Structure formats: C-alpha cells, structure tokens
Amino acid sequence: MDAYYFTEMPYPHIPPQDQISGMRVILPNRHFDPKIGHQLYNRYLDEYCLADEMGLELMVNEHRSSVVCMDVAAPLTMAILARQTKRARLLILGNSVANRDDPVRIAEEMAMVDCISGGRVECGMVRGVTYELFASNTNPTLTNERLWEGVDLVRKAWTHHDGDFNYEGRFWHRRNVNIWPRPFQQPSPRIWITGSNDVDNVRKIAREGHVFATFFQPYEKVRALFDIYRKNYVSNGLKGGVAFMPLVYVGDTDEEAMQGADEIAWYMRMKDEPQFRNPPGYVPIEPNVAALRGKYTGRSDAVRAQGLDWLRENGVVVAGTPDSVVKQIERLHERVGGVDHLLMMMQCGFLSHERTVKNIRMFATEVYPRVRHLCPVEPLVSHDAADLAAAQ
C-alpha cells in the first residue's frame, strides 16, 4: 500500500464564518494578504519536500476562488516538486480537464513534468467540483462528457509518436496534434480519476484501467464503490487500483491526535452559499430525485454534519497514537476490501508547521513501516443493484 502526503494549501486567515456568507466563489480577495500567502506557499512546499525525504509519496490538487485551496495551478506545483524532490511519486488529482480549454496543453504539461522528475508523475483527471463551474462558466450538464473526451485526447497525444494527427470530438477540434516533449514513462503516466456520485463512471474508470479514488466517505459507501470498481476492472497494461483519502493525524497521545485531527477537520466545516453546491445537471438525476423525496434526510452518511468521534469510527478520520493509527488503518483496509493507495490529508486550517512536521515524521517512522505491506483482498461479490443502493 502506498501512502501519499497531501495538503490543499489553505489560507485560513479570514473573518469568522458568522461574518461572511461563504468561503468560496464570492469571498472578496481583499481578505488575502500576499505577505502571508508568500510565507504559506513556501511553508507548504517545504513540508512536501520533508514528506519526500521521509519516504512518502506526494499528492497535489487545485481549486480556484477558494480559501480552502491556494493551489490554483497544480501543474506549477508539480513542476516545482519534480525539481526539488528526489524519489516520491507525484500525484496530481487533478487536472480539471472539464473546465480547461485545451486538453493538449494538459498532455504537454504532464509530459514535461514527467521528464523533469524522471518518470514519477501520476496523472489525475477530474470533472472539477461544483463551485468551480461558476468561475469557468462551464455547463454542468456537460462536464462528465468533457472529462472523458479530454482524457481520450490526452492519452492519444501521449501515445502517438509518428507525427501529427487530427482530432475531431464533440468539444475539441485540433488540426495538428504532436506534443513535444513526450512523457518519460512509456507508454504513458498512469491515469487516476475521482468520483462517487455516478456509479456508471466508476464502472468506466475500471474498464479503462484507471485508478479510482474517492474521498471522505464512511466504510459502507467506500466498500460499495470499490466492489463495483473491482468487478468491472479489466487490465489494459497499466496498473489500476483503488485509492481513499481520510484526514490523518498521529500524536504522542490520543488526546493530542484528536486535537490535531479537529484542526485538520476545519476542511469539513467549509461554509458555502447553497446555490453553489448542486448546480442543475452536475449530479445524476436519480440521486437528486431521491434527495427531493427525503431519502437522505437524517442519514448518517451526511459526512460533513458529523462530529469527530463519528468521523473516526467510520474511517473518515484516522487519528491517535502510532499503535492506534496502525489498528485504524488495518480496520479501514479490512472494511473496504483493501486499499492500494492511502491518500492522507495531514494538514489543513491553522495546523502549524511544527505540528505538521511532527505528524509527517511520526506517520513515516512509526506507522508506515507497519502498514505498507497491506494489499487488496478479494471483494465480497454482490449484485450491481445492491452495490448501487449502497453507493448512493
């Protein structure tokens, strides 16, 4: 099992939530102090370099118009880390292909970073979260189709080596595609795709041989999604697999660890205006109909509404002493049928540099050697109808 260090590079120095209407899309950037931003960017990059030195893999992502994530251009971060780190796999999760104008540019950027790093890129492709649609002015009903067409164009650009080719799709029309450079990894870097609301997407991710990643979900839902993926997985020469992200904090005592986890869980308490949460057409029709009929009212898997104890009990938070964290990861592994890649949000909110460094060091030295041997187990085979119900 691979373990990846991750932070969204937050900017938490904003007014109290009762003084603002939301933390994304419309919060005025007068609240951003460039001097603080300068310090934070360099601090976060230092922490990534430490995680590399400690033997962890690295994950970055990007969002825009958000205090939760200052990394607005993850390919830039990937390029910096490709030059400054020595050994870690570099995962971008990911390139918001549905909201970008040119997938060929994504193919070029990732090929360049792959060459700089000596073939360490793991390339994630994502639809982009709902609130980003307003900044990009993207039609939410088309984002899934744009994602898959973009992935197709990127793969062809990476793997075509005999001169230029013409691409005619629904969304992109390119007369002469011939990227320079081509990737260091041949035939191409591994592709990761996230998703949890659309079971058909999970099936397609599996059939295409990509890695499937999901975040911040309780055991039951993660297991259902992973089982769907595994039953539909067909290898195409690339190593696929499943990935899950919890919030992770390791401390000397359980009390210290829970306090650290609570600070990271600042991420779970984001305040957004309701019109940005579910634009028409982004979520498939069936879950929206179920929500209107009250299916999810009072459900325990409304994750963001839960307390820290519930989050730890259901695997969304992994926190405690090294011995406790080892047991929690083993339980997570068993409950979801195995995890190939553990993506760990280990810093968020006001969690200080010193405590983040301690978290990284304690996990890398006292936990990781005891859990990295874990490997996926055979899934419990169930019918697609049952999987679908559990996943939703």
LUMTIFI-330864 format. One record per residue (C-alpha): residue in one letter; y, z, x; residue number from 0. Coordinates in Angstrom, 3 decimals. Layout:
BEGIN
+------+----------+----------+----------+-----+
| type |        y |        z |        x | seq |
+------+----------+----------+----------+-----+
|    A |        Y |        Z |        X | NUM |
...
+------+----------+----------+----------+-----+
//
This chain:
BEGIN
+------+----------+----------+----------+-----+
| type |        y |        z |        x | seq |
+------+----------+----------+----------+-----+
|    M |    0.000 |    0.000 |    0.000 |   0 |
|    D |    3.401 |   -1.000 |    1.352 |   1 |
|    A |    6.386 |    1.313 |    0.841 |   2 |
|    Y |    9.914 |   -0.090 |    0.602 |   3 |
|    Y |   13.164 |    1.859 |    1.039 |   4 |
|    F |   15.890 |    0.929 |   -1.454 |   5 |
|    T |   19.406 |    1.848 |   -2.477 |   6 |
|    E |   21.720 |   -0.063 |   -4.807 |   7 |
|    M |   24.669 |    0.886 |   -2.588 |   8 |
|    P |   26.523 |    2.783 |   -5.323 |   9 |
|    Y |   30.230 |    3.584 |   -5.475 |  10 |
|    P |   30.223 |    6.897 |   -7.370 |  11 |
|    H |   33.869 |    7.834 |   -6.760 |  12 |
|    I |   35.094 |    7.009 |  -10.254 |  13 |
|    P |   36.721 |    9.014 |  -13.056 |  14 |
|    P |   34.491 |   11.303 |  -15.148 |  15 |
|    Q |   32.462 |    9.449 |  -17.747 |  16 |
|    D |   34.374 |   11.024 |  -20.615 |  17 |
|    Q |   37.493 |    9.288 |  -19.265 |  18 |
|    I |   36.032 |    5.770 |  -19.104 |  19 |
|    S |   34.264 |    3.552 |  -21.641 |  20 |
|    G |   31.716 |    2.116 |  -19.222 |  21 |
|    M |   30.678 |    1.841 |  -15.574 |  22 |
|    R |   30.083 |   -1.910 |  -15.559 |  23 |
|    V |   31.765 |   -5.187 |  -16.559 |  24 |
|    I |   35.203 |   -3.843 |  -17.515 |  25 |
|    L |   35.966 |   -0.764 |  -15.354 |  26 |
|    P |   39.230 |   -1.707 |  -13.529 |  27 |
|    N |   38.729 |   -2.220 |   -9.793 |  28 |
|    R |   41.842 |   -0.164 |   -9.091 |  29 |
|    H |   39.318 |    2.687 |   -9.007 |  30 |
|    F |   37.743 |    1.147 |   -5.889 |  31 |
|    D |   39.186 |    2.426 |   -2.605 |  32 |
|    P |   38.491 |   -0.177 |    0.120 |  33 |
|    K |   38.557 |    2.500 |    2.835 |  34 |
|    I |   35.804 |    4.439 |    1.081 |  35 |
|    G |   33.990 |    1.160 |    0.450 |  36 |
|    H |   34.126 |    0.358 |    4.185 |  37 |
|    Q |   32.564 |    3.717 |    5.030 |  38 |
|    L |   29.876 |    3.412 |    2.361 |  39 |
|    Y |   28.808 |   -0.123 |    3.266 |  40 |
|    N |   28.291 |    0.805 |    6.908 |  41 |
|    R |   26.579 |    4.069 |    5.995 |  42 |
|    Y |   24.124 |    2.272 |    3.708 |  43 |
|    L |   23.335 |   -0.318 |    6.373 |  44 |
|    D |   22.709 |    2.467 |    8.914 |  45 |
|    E |   20.240 |    4.065 |    6.501 |  46 |
|    Y |   18.405 |    0.759 |    6.114 |  47 |
|    C |   18.139 |    0.486 |    9.893 |  48 |
|    L |   16.755 |    4.025 |   10.076 |  49 |
|    A |   14.139 |    3.189 |    7.429 |  50 |
|    D |   13.099 |    0.201 |    9.559 |  51 |
|    E |   12.779 |    2.429 |   12.623 |  52 |
|    M |   10.672 |    4.887 |   10.614 |  53 |
|    G |    8.167 |    2.212 |    9.610 |  54 |
|    L |    9.251 |    1.500 |    6.026 |  55 |
|    E |    9.816 |   -1.929 |    4.522 |  56 |
|    L |   13.269 |   -2.699 |    3.080 |  57 |
|    M |   14.433 |   -3.866 |   -0.340 |  58 |
|    V |   17.896 |   -5.007 |   -1.417 |  59 |
|    N |   19.280 |   -6.310 |   -4.697 |  60 |
|    E |   22.591 |   -7.470 |   -6.080 |  61 |
|    H |   24.717 |   -6.862 |   -9.133 |  62 |
|    R |   28.338 |   -7.534 |   -9.924 |  63 |
|    S |   31.155 |   -5.841 |  -11.786 |  64 |
|    S |   29.353 |   -2.523 |  -11.372 |  65 |
|    V |   29.992 |    0.809 |   -9.681 |  66 |
|    V |   26.228 |    1.322 |   -9.521 |  67 |
|    C |   25.744 |   -1.523 |   -7.012 |  68 |
|    M |   28.296 |   -2.607 |   -4.409 |  69 |
|    D |   25.863 |   -5.172 |   -3.006 |  70 |
|    V |   27.323 |   -8.182 |   -4.804 |  71 |
|    A |   25.729 |  -10.745 |   -2.458 |  72 |
|    A |   22.288 |   -9.605 |   -1.351 |  73 |
|    P |   21.711 |  -12.713 |    0.839 |  74 |
|    L |   24.548 |  -11.435 |    3.053 |  75 |
|    T |   22.859 |   -8.051 |    3.311 |  76 |
|    M |   19.558 |   -9.758 |    4.078 |  77 |
|    A |   21.208 |  -11.720 |    6.911 |  78 |
|    I |   22.668 |   -8.532 |    8.419 |  79 |
|    L |   19.350 |   -6.710 |    8.225 |  80 |
|    A |   17.465 |   -9.713 |    9.601 |  81 |
|    R |   19.550 |   -9.406 |   12.774 |  82 |
|    Q |   19.755 |   -5.596 |   13.002 |  83 |
|    T |   16.181 |   -4.612 |   12.168 |  84 |
|    K |   13.045 |   -5.246 |   14.178 |  85 |
|    R |    9.890 |   -5.053 |   12.086 |  86 |
|    A |   10.396 |   -4.378 |    8.369 |  87 |
|    R |    9.588 |   -6.862 |    5.643 |  88 |
|    L |   12.893 |   -7.765 |    3.995 |  89 |
|    L |   12.624 |   -7.995 |    0.217 |  90 |
|    I |   15.469 |   -9.351 |   -1.883 |  91 |
|    L |   14.831 |   -8.535 |   -5.535 |  92 |
|    G |   16.548 |  -10.554 |   -6.082 |  93 |
|    N |   18.284 |  -13.868 |   -6.186 |  94 |
|    S |   19.806 |  -14.144 |   -9.650 |  95 |
|    V |   18.778 |  -17.761 |   -9.986 |  96 |
|    A |   19.528 |  -17.975 |  -13.717 |  97 |
|    N |   23.178 |  -17.041 |  -13.080 |  98 |
|    R |   23.789 |  -19.105 |   -9.956 |  99 |
|    D |   24.920 |  -22.699 |   -9.951 | 100 |
|    D |   22.637 |  -24.077 |   -7.248 | 101 |
|    P |   19.003 |  -23.094 |   -6.520 | 102 |
|    V |   19.074 |  -25.392 |   -3.476 | 103 |
|    R |   21.640 |  -23.055 |   -1.916 | 104 |
|    I |   19.258 |  -20.145 |   -2.554 | 105 |
|    A |   16.473 |  -22.065 |   -0.805 | 106 |
|    E |   18.750 |  -22.714 |    2.180 | 107 |
|    E |   19.965 |  -19.111 |    2.404 | 108 |
|    M |   16.478 |  -17.651 |    2.295 | 109 |
|    A |   15.172 |  -20.176 |    4.822 | 110 |
|    M |   18.000 |  -19.254 |    7.207 | 111 |
|    V |   17.346 |  -15.507 |    6.852 | 112 |
|    D |   13.618 |  -16.093 |    7.275 | 113 |
|    C |   14.271 |  -17.895 |   10.558 | 114 |
|    I |   16.670 |  -15.207 |   11.822 | 115 |
|    S |   14.141 |  -12.488 |   11.011 | 116 |
|    G |   11.143 |  -14.306 |   12.428 | 117 |
|    G |    9.406 |  -14.685 |    9.078 | 118 |
|    R |    9.975 |  -11.308 |    7.427 | 119 |
|    V |   11.502 |  -12.427 |    4.112 | 120 |
|    E |   10.017 |  -11.503 |    0.730 | 121 |
|    C |   11.956 |  -13.592 |   -1.785 | 122 |
|    G |   12.545 |  -12.207 |   -5.263 | 123 |
|    M |   13.846 |  -14.377 |   -8.115 | 124 |
|    V |   15.311 |  -12.695 |  -11.200 | 125 |
|    R |   16.986 |  -13.571 |  -14.505 | 126 |
|    G |   19.747 |  -11.068 |  -13.927 | 127 |
|    V |   20.405 |   -8.048 |  -16.112 | 128 |
|    T |   22.205 |   -8.340 |  -19.430 | 129 |
|    Y |   25.678 |   -7.225 |  -18.418 | 130 |
|    E |   25.865 |   -9.864 |  -15.667 | 131 |
|    L |   25.766 |  -12.630 |  -18.264 | 132 |
|    F |   29.371 |  -11.847 |  -19.174 | 133 |
|    A |   30.647 |  -12.267 |  -15.619 | 134 |
|    S |   28.698 |  -15.509 |  -15.090 | 135 |
|    N |   29.303 |  -16.817 |  -18.629 | 136 |
|    T |   25.617 |  -17.742 |  -18.866 | 137 |
|    N |   23.951 |  -18.432 |  -22.211 | 138 |
|    P |   21.457 |  -15.539 |  -22.629 | 139 |
|    T |   19.045 |  -17.684 |  -24.641 | 140 |
|    L |   18.541 |  -19.992 |  -21.643 | 141 |
|    T |   18.215 |  -17.536 |  -18.774 | 142 |
|    N |   14.425 |  -17.470 |  -18.761 | 143 |
|    E |   14.143 |  -21.252 |  -18.697 | 144 |
|    R |   16.792 |  -21.417 |  -15.967 | 145 |
|    L |   14.837 |  -18.855 |  -13.952 | 146 |
|    W |   11.626 |  -20.858 |  -13.961 | 147 |
|    E |   13.303 |  -24.204 |  -13.320 | 148 |
|    G |   15.219 |  -22.614 |  -10.444 | 149 |
|    V |   12.018 |  -21.196 |   -8.965 | 150 |
|    D |   10.416 |  -24.641 |   -9.186 | 151 |
|    L |   13.319 |  -26.289 |   -7.383 | 152 |
|    V |   13.400 |  -23.622 |   -4.641 | 153 |
|    R |    9.662 |  -23.988 |   -3.993 | 154 |
|    K |    9.911 |  -27.767 |   -3.768 | 155 |
|    A |   12.872 |  -27.509 |   -1.403 | 156 |
|    W |   10.937 |  -25.127 |    0.857 | 157 |
|    T |    7.725 |  -27.127 |    0.978 | 158 |
|    H |    8.911 |  -30.760 |    1.096 | 159 |
|    H |    9.181 |  -31.913 |    4.719 | 160 |
|    D |    9.214 |  -35.720 |    4.535 | 161 |
|    G |   12.873 |  -36.446 |    3.942 | 162 |
|    D |   14.977 |  -36.069 |    0.828 | 163 |
|    F |   13.686 |  -36.015 |   -2.727 | 164 |
|    N |   15.300 |  -36.380 |   -6.129 | 165 |
|    Y |   15.130 |  -33.565 |   -8.685 | 166 |
|    E |   15.805 |  -34.100 |  -12.372 | 167 |
|    G |   15.411 |  -30.987 |  -14.510 | 168 |
|    R |   16.968 |  -29.677 |  -17.685 | 169 |
|    F |   19.607 |  -27.621 |  -15.904 | 170 |
|    W |   19.840 |  -29.069 |  -12.402 | 171 |
|    H |   20.086 |  -32.650 |  -11.215 | 172 |
|    R |   20.023 |  -33.229 |   -7.462 | 173 |
|    R |   20.055 |  -36.692 |   -5.928 | 174 |
|    N |   19.165 |  -35.789 |   -2.329 | 175 |
|    V |   17.383 |  -32.503 |   -1.624 | 176 |
|    N |   16.460 |  -31.984 |    2.035 | 177 |
|    I |   17.152 |  -28.457 |    3.242 | 178 |
|    W |   17.911 |  -27.557 |    6.857 | 179 |
|    P |   16.552 |  -25.226 |    8.103 | 180 |
|    R |   13.145 |  -24.855 |    6.527 | 181 |
|    P |   11.552 |  -21.394 |    6.325 | 182 |
|    F |    9.897 |  -19.730 |    9.295 | 183 |
|    Q |    6.937 |  -18.764 |    7.084 | 184 |
|    Q |    4.741 |  -21.659 |    6.100 | 185 |
|    P |    4.234 |  -22.945 |    3.516 | 186 |
|    S |    6.982 |  -20.603 |    2.256 | 187 |
|    P |    8.033 |  -16.971 |    1.867 | 188 |
|    R |    6.242 |  -15.041 |   -0.842 | 189 |
|    I |    7.981 |  -15.063 |   -4.231 | 190 |
|    W |    8.435 |  -11.925 |   -6.343 | 191 |
|    I |    9.584 |  -11.881 |   -9.965 | 192 |
|    T |   10.530 |   -8.917 |  -12.131 | 193 |
|    G |   10.017 |   -8.469 |  -15.849 | 194 |
|    S |    8.894 |   -6.094 |  -18.545 | 195 |
|    N |   10.208 |   -7.304 |  -21.913 | 196 |
|    D |    8.366 |  -10.612 |  -22.077 | 197 |
|    V |    4.572 |  -10.433 |  -21.777 | 198 |
|    D |    4.324 |  -14.220 |  -21.601 | 199 |
|    N |    6.452 |  -14.054 |  -18.468 | 200 |
|    V |    4.056 |  -11.548 |  -16.921 | 201 |
|    R |    1.174 |  -13.941 |  -17.570 | 202 |
|    K |    3.091 |  -16.815 |  -16.000 | 203 |
|    I |    4.036 |  -14.750 |  -12.944 | 204 |
|    A |    0.330 |  -14.066 |  -12.430 | 205 |
|    R |   -0.784 |  -17.662 |  -12.950 | 206 |
|    E |    1.816 |  -18.905 |  -10.482 | 207 |
|    G |    0.537 |  -16.435 |   -7.866 | 208 |
|    H |    3.792 |  -14.487 |   -7.507 | 209 |
|    V |    4.193 |  -10.744 |   -7.022 | 210 |
|    F |    5.062 |   -8.922 |  -10.262 | 211 |
|    A |    7.457 |   -5.973 |  -10.093 | 212 |
|    T |    8.594 |   -3.531 |  -12.754 | 213 |
|    F |   10.881 |   -0.508 |  -12.568 | 214 |
|    F |   11.355 |    2.937 |  -14.065 | 215 |
|    Q |    8.653 |    2.814 |  -16.735 | 216 |
|    P |    6.120 |    5.507 |  -17.729 | 217 |
|    Y |    2.469 |    5.192 |  -16.707 | 218 |
|    E |    1.272 |    3.801 |  -20.034 | 219 |
|    K |    3.605 |    0.828 |  -20.033 | 220 |
|    V |    3.146 |    0.103 |  -16.332 | 221 |
|    R |   -0.644 |    0.100 |  -16.740 | 222 |
|    A |   -0.481 |   -2.285 |  -19.687 | 223 |
|    L |    1.758 |   -4.726 |  -17.802 | 224 |
|    F |   -0.329 |   -4.522 |  -14.632 | 225 |
|    D |   -3.535 |   -5.165 |  -16.575 | 226 |
|    I |   -2.000 |   -8.242 |  -18.186 | 227 |
|    Y |   -0.966 |   -9.488 |  -14.751 | 228 |
|    R |   -4.348 |   -8.835 |  -13.152 | 229 |
|    K |   -6.303 |  -10.565 |  -15.907 | 230 |
|    N |   -4.149 |  -13.667 |  -15.543 | 231 |
|    Y |   -3.835 |  -13.706 |  -11.782 | 232 |
|    V |   -5.070 |  -16.820 |  -10.018 | 233 |
|    S |   -4.500 |  -17.062 |   -6.271 | 234 |
|    N |   -2.796 |  -20.227 |   -5.049 | 235 |
|    G |   -2.983 |  -19.434 |   -1.359 | 236 |
|    L |   -0.280 |  -16.759 |   -1.439 | 237 |
|    K |   -0.905 |  -13.040 |   -1.684 | 238 |
|    G |    0.247 |  -11.823 |   -5.076 | 239 |
|    G |    0.121 |   -8.261 |   -6.279 | 240 |
|    V |    1.960 |   -5.660 |   -8.313 | 241 |
|    A |    4.954 |   -3.506 |   -7.439 | 242 |
|    F |    6.517 |   -0.490 |   -9.093 | 243 |
|    M |    9.739 |    1.424 |   -8.475 | 244 |
|    P |   10.227 |    5.145 |   -9.095 | 245 |
|    L |   13.027 |    7.420 |   -7.900 | 246 |
|    V |   11.750 |    9.288 |   -4.825 | 247 |
|    Y |   12.886 |   12.439 |   -3.051 | 248 |
|    V |   10.915 |   14.559 |   -0.553 | 249 |
|    G |   12.137 |   18.057 |    0.288 | 250 |
|    D |   11.046 |   21.217 |    2.032 | 251 |
|    T |   10.709 |   22.940 |   -1.332 | 252 |
|    D |   10.087 |   21.736 |   -4.850 | 253 |
|    E |   13.497 |   23.065 |   -5.914 | 254 |
|    E |   15.308 |   21.162 |   -3.174 | 255 |
|    A |   13.426 |   17.980 |   -4.019 | 256 |
|    M |   14.182 |   18.216 |   -7.728 | 257 |
|    Q |   17.858 |   18.718 |   -6.961 | 258 |
|    G |   17.813 |   15.625 |   -4.755 | 259 |
|    A |   15.953 |   13.648 |   -7.437 | 260 |
|    D |   18.507 |   14.756 |  -10.007 | 261 |
|    E |   21.284 |   13.346 |   -7.814 | 262 |
|    I |   19.431 |   10.032 |   -7.477 | 263 |
|    A |   18.911 |   10.064 |  -11.256 | 264 |
|    W |   22.673 |    9.515 |  -11.550 | 265 |
|    Y |   21.437 |    5.925 |  -11.798 | 266 |
|    M |   19.630 |    6.742 |  -15.047 | 267 |
|    R |   22.801 |    8.140 |  -16.624 | 268 |
|    M |   24.904 |    4.996 |  -16.451 | 269 |
|    K |   27.447 |    4.625 |  -19.236 | 270 |
|    D |   27.846 |    1.152 |  -20.730 | 271 |
|    E |   29.574 |   -0.232 |  -23.792 | 272 |
|    P |   26.941 |   -1.238 |  -26.386 | 273 |
|    Q |   27.947 |   -4.913 |  -26.613 | 274 |
|    F |   26.781 |   -5.463 |  -23.026 | 275 |
|    R |   23.273 |   -4.030 |  -23.452 | 276 |
|    N |   21.490 |   -6.636 |  -25.564 | 277 |
|    P |   23.307 |   -9.966 |  -25.890 | 278 |
|    P |   21.713 |  -12.231 |  -28.534 | 279 |
|    G |   18.823 |  -14.246 |  -27.163 | 280 |
|    Y |   18.178 |  -12.283 |  -23.977 | 281 |
|    V |   15.328 |  -10.157 |  -25.361 | 282 |
|    P |   12.456 |  -11.950 |  -27.165 | 283 |
|    I |   12.620 |  -11.954 |  -30.966 | 284 |
|    E |    9.625 |   -9.669 |  -31.586 | 285 |
|    P |   10.957 |   -6.578 |  -29.727 | 286 |
|    N |   14.352 |   -6.974 |  -31.377 | 287 |
|    V |   12.761 |   -7.181 |  -34.825 | 288 |
|    A |   10.681 |   -4.095 |  -34.025 | 289 |
|    A |   13.810 |   -2.240 |  -32.922 | 290 |
|    L |   15.629 |   -3.142 |  -36.153 | 291 |
|    R |   12.666 |   -1.776 |  -38.102 | 292 |
|    G |   12.971 |    1.525 |  -36.233 | 293 |
|    K |    9.832 |    1.163 |  -34.114 | 294 |
|    Y |   11.438 |    2.655 |  -31.018 | 295 |
|    T |   13.420 |    5.428 |  -32.693 | 296 |
|    G |   12.442 |    8.714 |  -31.098 | 297 |
|    R |    9.885 |    7.044 |  -28.794 | 298 |
|    S |    9.145 |    8.954 |  -25.611 | 299 |
|    D |    9.459 |    5.775 |  -23.541 | 300 |
|    A |   13.199 |    5.621 |  -24.100 | 301 |
|    V |   13.289 |    6.488 |  -20.422 | 302 |
|    R |   16.981 |    6.990 |  -19.827 | 303 |
|    A |   17.163 |    9.609 |  -22.576 | 304 |
|    Q |   14.581 |   11.860 |  -20.917 | 305 |
|    G |   15.028 |   14.907 |  -18.737 | 306 |
|    L |   13.975 |   15.176 |  -15.113 | 307 |
|    D |   10.727 |   17.035 |  -15.837 | 308 |
|    W |    9.584 |   14.313 |  -18.259 | 309 |
|    L |   10.512 |   11.616 |  -15.735 | 310 |
|    R |    8.401 |   13.269 |  -13.047 | 311 |
|    E |    5.494 |   13.923 |  -15.400 | 312 |
|    N |    5.413 |   10.222 |  -16.345 | 313 |
|    G |    5.791 |    8.795 |  -12.838 | 314 |
|    V |    9.384 |    7.552 |  -13.153 | 315 |
|    V |   10.460 |   10.228 |  -10.660 | 316 |
|    V |    8.360 |   11.206 |   -7.635 | 317 |
|    A |    9.793 |   14.381 |   -6.119 | 318 |
|    G |    8.586 |   17.507 |   -4.371 | 319 |
|    T |    7.235 |   18.799 |   -1.092 | 320 |
|    P |    5.218 |   16.358 |    1.024 | 321 |
|    D |    1.926 |   17.698 |   -0.367 | 322 |
|    S |    3.210 |   17.407 |   -3.925 | 323 |
|    V |    4.557 |   13.881 |   -3.405 | 324 |
|    V |    1.221 |   12.744 |   -1.962 | 325 |
|    K |   -0.533 |   14.026 |   -5.082 | 326 |
|    Q |    2.039 |   12.385 |   -7.367 | 327 |
|    I |    1.625 |    9.005 |   -5.650 | 328 |
|    E |   -2.158 |    9.306 |   -5.846 | 329 |
|    R |   -1.823 |   10.084 |   -9.564 | 330 |
|    L |    0.537 |    7.147 |  -10.049 | 331 |
|    H |   -1.897 |    4.894 |   -8.230 | 332 |
|    E |   -4.792 |    6.028 |  -10.411 | 333 |
|    R |   -2.915 |    5.917 |  -13.713 | 334 |
|    V |   -1.629 |    2.347 |  -13.290 | 335 |
|    G |   -4.771 |    0.895 |  -11.709 | 336 |
|    G |   -3.356 |    0.613 |   -8.214 | 337 |
|    V |   -0.026 |   -0.449 |   -6.694 | 338 |
|    D |    0.269 |   -2.977 |   -3.879 | 339 |
|    H |    3.937 |   -2.285 |   -3.210 | 340 |
|    L |    5.761 |    1.007 |   -3.825 | 341 |
|    L |    9.488 |    0.311 |   -4.163 | 342 |
|    M |   11.400 |    3.554 |   -3.713 | 343 |
|    M |   14.966 |    4.217 |   -4.802 | 344 |
|    M |   15.693 |    7.016 |   -2.315 | 345 |
|    Q |   19.476 |    7.149 |   -2.535 | 346 |
|    C |   21.973 |    6.933 |   -5.364 | 347 |
|    G |   25.010 |    8.691 |   -6.767 | 348 |
|    F |   26.551 |   11.294 |   -4.468 | 349 |
|    L |   23.411 |   11.937 |   -2.418 | 350 |
|    S |   24.830 |   12.453 |    1.076 | 351 |
|    H |   23.967 |   10.554 |    4.236 | 352 |
|    E |   22.390 |   13.659 |    5.763 | 353 |
|    R |   20.117 |   14.278 |    2.781 | 354 |
|    T |   19.226 |   10.583 |    2.525 | 355 |
|    V |   18.222 |   10.564 |    6.194 | 356 |
|    K |   16.088 |   13.671 |    5.619 | 357 |
|    N |   14.449 |   12.023 |    2.599 | 358 |
|    I |   13.599 |    8.899 |    4.614 | 359 |
|    R |   12.257 |   10.853 |    7.583 | 360 |
|    M |   10.133 |   13.237 |    5.525 | 361 |
|    F |    8.563 |   10.437 |    3.492 | 362 |
|    A |    7.889 |    8.287 |    6.550 | 363 |
|    T |    6.358 |   11.054 |    8.667 | 364 |
|    E |    4.739 |   13.448 |    6.182 | 365 |
|    V |    3.840 |   11.317 |    3.145 | 366 |
|    Y |    3.418 |    7.648 |    4.041 | 367 |
|    P |    0.580 |    8.109 |    6.575 | 368 |
|    R |   -1.410 |    9.897 |    3.849 | 369 |
|    V |   -0.979 |    7.278 |    1.088 | 370 |
|    R |   -0.615 |    3.884 |    2.749 | 371 |
|    H |   -4.411 |    3.417 |    2.702 | 372 |
|    L |   -4.356 |    3.250 |   -1.110 | 373 |
|    C |   -5.329 |   -0.128 |   -2.512 | 374 |
|    P |   -5.575 |   -1.590 |   -6.031 | 375 |
|    V |   -8.608 |   -0.781 |   -8.139 | 376 |
|    E |  -10.242 |   -2.822 |  -10.861 | 377 |
|    P |   -8.154 |   -2.738 |  -14.057 | 378 |
|    L |   -9.513 |   -1.402 |  -17.298 | 379 |
|    V |  -10.194 |   -4.591 |  -19.237 | 380 |
|    S |   -8.661 |   -4.577 |  -22.683 | 381 |
|    H |   -7.743 |   -7.217 |  -25.218 | 382 |
|    D |   -4.431 |   -9.018 |  -24.912 | 383 |
|    A |   -3.400 |   -7.743 |  -28.336 | 384 |
|    A |   -3.826 |   -4.152 |  -27.179 | 385 |
|    D |   -2.040 |   -4.900 |  -23.926 | 386 |
|    L |    0.829 |   -6.452 |  -25.834 | 387 |
|    A |    1.225 |   -3.451 |  -28.111 | 388 |
|    A |    1.193 |   -1.014 |  -25.204 | 389 |
|    A |    3.590 |   -3.106 |  -23.116 | 390 |
|    Q |    6.135 |   -3.269 |  -25.898 | 391 |
+------+----------+----------+----------+-----+
//
